[in-house]
Amino acid sequence: MRLRLIATLLFACMAGVACHRDDGAHQGAGEPAALSDRVRVLLQRADYAAVADLLHQPPSYGAAELTRERRAATELLTYLFAEFGIPDKMRPAEPQVVFFKISVAGASVPYWNSLPNFGVDATVTYRAQFAKVGPGILNVTFIRRNQEWGLRAVEPGLLVTEPQARDAIVRIGRGALRKMNPGIDDATLTRILDEWFPPAPPQQRDLRADRDCGHV
């Protein structure tokens, strides 16, 4: 099914190790700040369908494609936050915090590759306390097209410095991949997970400026 292939490609593009570099979006008024507040509220209510409805989709998509994309995003958000737990006690993260992440976004990899910076025009990063995995990160990215802001991606994550963070993110990523690709073999699954979440992830001081906030 095309949507499942798209979801797999999005995971391959958008899961991995990332670093928050403060762009000031969470500090003042404006659409990214307002949208991130809305996303926080919806996640705390476990209203994943409403979050999926906010995700940016290509303007070329028709009604059937939008319905399928939103259904797939809703299923993936539901799975991820069942594993992470509901986020609480959210506050802006300090700059340069390094974390493992798993992203949920719409569209396709070729679409995002056609846009500057993969369509990420602003980022709001929170420290969060997840009900199941404990302390972590909620990263929310935004796209701006035709002077309008939209939700680019929702990215729950775990700090690389937390004990057992890699084990937890690999377990969650493994479950997500199996959910989207029931026939995937163990060797391929392990290879992909090792690429996304390296056993020796970069520490804060090791990240280069040209990669620290990009897709890894």
PEGIMO-V91874 format. One record per residue. N is the residue number from 0. PSI is psi as a letter, one per 30 degrees, with the letter a starting at -180 (999 if undefined). Layout:
N & PSI
N & PSI
This chain:
0 & k
1 & e
2 & e
3 & e
4 & e
5 & e
6 & e
7 & e
8 & e
9 & e
10 & e
11 & e
12 & e
13 & g
14 & k
15 & b
16 & k
17 & l
18 & k
19 & k
20 & j
21 & j
22 & g
23 & g
24 & e
25 & f
26 & f
27 & a
28 & l
29 & l
30 & e
31 & e
32 & e
33 & e
34 & e
35 & e
36 & e
37 & e
38 & e
39 & e
40 & e
41 & e
42 & e
43 & f
44 & f
45 & h
46 & i
47 & f
48 & e
49 & e
50 & e
51 & e
52 & f
53 & f
54 & k
55 & k
56 & l
57 & k
58 & f
59 & f
60 & k
61 & a
62 & e
63 & e
64 & e
65 & e
66 & e
67 & e
68 & e
69 & e
70 & e
71 & e
72 & e
73 & e
74 & e
75 & e
76 & e
77 & e
78 & e
79 & e
80 & f
81 & e
82 & e
83 & e
84 & l
85 & k
86 & k
87 & l
88 & h
89 & k
90 & l
91 & k
92 & l
93 & l
94 & l
95 & g
96 & k
97 & k
98 & l
99 & k
100 & l
101 & k
102 & k
103 & k
104 & l
105 & a
106 & a
107 & l
108 & e
109 & e
110 & e
111 & e
112 & f
113 & f
114 & k
115 & k
116 & h
117 & g
118 & g
119 & j
120 & f
121 & l
122 & k
123 & k
124 & k
125 & k
126 & k
127 & l
128 & j
129 & k
130 & f
131 & e
132 & f
133 & b
134 & k
135 & a
136 & k
137 & j
138 & k
139 & k
140 & l
141 & l
142 & k
143 & j
144 & k
145 & h
146 & g
147 & k
148 & k
149 & l
150 & k
151 & e
152 & l
153 & k
154 & j
155 & k
156 & l
157 & k
158 & k
159 & f
160 & f
161 & k
162 & k
163 & g
164 & e
165 & e
166 & e
167 & e
168 & e
169 & e
170 & e
171 & e
172 & e
173 & e
174 & e
175 & e
176 & e
177 & e
178 & e
179 & f
180 & i
181 & f
182 & g
183 & k
184 & l
185 & e
186 & e
187 & e
188 & e
189 & e
190 & e
191 & e
192 & e
193 & e
194 & e
195 & e
196 & i
197 & k
198 & f
199 & i
200 & l
201 & k
202 & l
203 & e
204 & f
205 & f
206 & k
207 & l
208 & f
209 & f
210 & f
211 & f
212 & g
213 & a
214 & k
215 & 999
